[in-house]
Amino acid sequence: MKFPKSVNVYCPRCNAYTKHSVSNYHAGQRRSSAEGQRRYERKLKGYGSTPKPKQKRFAKINKKVTLVFTCSKCGYKLVKTLGRMKKVELV
């Protein structure tokens, strides 16, 4: 799917429709001190090192696409999920 690099979207902080720049969402680095991460590392420790069986067959072949809209006036960021698609191209 082709998606424009800048679009007019409603900005809740400006309370108006403003020009937003569009970029792909990338997840940040996980915190090693977070409780869930510590629990997961504890589970991986020792003999075996796999907490759950690996999935053999995958039903879904594509990921959900998430875009970040950044307001050009105030810099407010909106995160929106488009849904499942193979490829998104920012044009």
KOLKOLDO-943832 format. One record per residue (C-alpha): chain; x, z, y; residue number from 1. Coordinates in pm, 1 decimal, padded with zeros to 6 digits. Layout:
A	X	Z	Y	NUM
...
This chain:
A	00000.0	00000.0	00000.0	1
A	00127.4	-00081.9	00346.9	2
A	00078.5	00191.5	00605.6	3
A	00163.9	00171.7	00979.2	4
A	00451.4	00383.9	01115.5	5
A	00239.1	00506.6	01407.7	6
A	-00136.2	00570.2	01416.7	7
A	-00395.3	00726.8	01644.3	8
A	-00505.3	01053.9	01480.2	9
A	-00687.8	01362.4	01605.8	10
A	-00447.5	01640.8	01707.4	11
A	-00605.1	01991.0	01692.1	12
A	-00350.2	02136.7	01934.8	13
A	-00398.4	01866.0	02200.6	14
A	-00774.1	01853.7	02118.3	15
A	-00763.8	01475.0	02152.5	16
A	-00673.9	01157.7	01967.7	17
A	-00303.7	01092.5	02023.8	18
A	-00034.3	00864.8	01885.5	19
A	00125.8	01009.1	01571.0	20
A	00440.4	00891.9	01394.3	21
A	00408.2	00872.5	01015.1	22
A	00672.2	00971.3	00757.8	23
A	00684.8	01055.3	00386.4	24
A	00659.3	01421.2	00286.7	25
A	00962.1	01564.3	00106.8	26
A	00947.5	01907.5	-00053.2	27
A	01204.1	02155.5	00078.0	28
A	01462.4	02339.8	-00126.3	29
A	01324.3	02621.3	-00340.4	30
A	01413.5	02978.1	-00247.4	31
A	01617.1	03136.5	-00524.5	32
A	01505.4	03483.9	-00413.7	33
A	01130.8	03406.2	-00450.8	34
A	00956.2	03609.7	-00720.3	35
A	00829.3	03306.1	-00911.7	36
A	01173.9	03145.8	-00916.5	37
A	01336.6	03470.1	-01039.7	38
A	01073.7	03498.1	-01314.9	39
A	01134.3	03136.3	-01418.1	40
A	01513.9	03187.4	-01431.3	41
A	01465.6	03503.6	-01640.9	42
A	01249.6	03302.8	-01881.7	43
A	01518.8	03032.9	-01912.0	44
A	01791.4	03286.7	-01994.0	45
A	01916.2	03335.0	-02348.5	46
A	01874.3	03135.8	-02666.9	47
A	01650.3	02828.4	-02655.1	48
A	01638.7	02796.0	-02275.3	49
A	01304.1	02611.0	-02268.8	50
A	01000.2	02821.8	-02172.9	51
A	00738.0	02564.6	-02273.7	52
A	00734.7	02255.0	-02497.9	53
A	00818.2	01930.1	-02319.1	54
A	00520.5	01700.2	-02268.4	55
A	00550.3	01393.4	-02491.1	56
A	00278.9	01162.4	-02354.3	57
A	00202.6	01122.3	-01987.3	58
A	-00148.4	01021.6	-01885.1	59
A	-00064.0	00963.7	-01519.7	60
A	00185.0	00696.0	-01421.1	61
A	00190.8	00749.6	-01046.5	62
A	00222.5	01041.5	-00808.5	63
A	-00003.4	01144.1	-00522.4	64
A	00132.3	01022.4	-00188.2	65
A	00159.1	01277.2	00092.5	66
A	00225.0	01171.1	00452.0	67
A	00333.5	01377.4	00753.2	68
A	00177.4	01285.8	01088.5	69
A	00375.6	01410.1	01391.5	70
A	00207.6	01418.1	01733.7	71
A	00406.0	01234.0	02001.1	72
A	00284.2	01469.2	02279.1	73
A	00319.4	01820.2	02136.7	74
A	00508.6	01767.2	01809.7	75
A	00233.6	01921.7	01593.6	76
A	00258.4	01812.7	01228.2	77
A	-00038.5	01724.9	01007.0	78
A	00009.3	01682.1	00631.7	79
A	-00240.2	01453.6	00457.6	80
A	-00261.8	01339.7	00096.0	81
A	-00365.8	00978.7	00043.7	82
A	-00416.2	00997.8	-00331.9	83
A	-00259.4	00823.4	-00628.3	84
A	-00076.8	00496.4	-00576.9	85
A	00236.6	00333.0	-00711.0	86
A	00410.7	00258.3	-00381.0	87
A	00362.2	00324.8	-00008.7	88
A	00548.8	00116.2	00243.4	89
A	00565.6	00225.7	00607.7	90
A	00548.6	-00088.6	00821.2	91
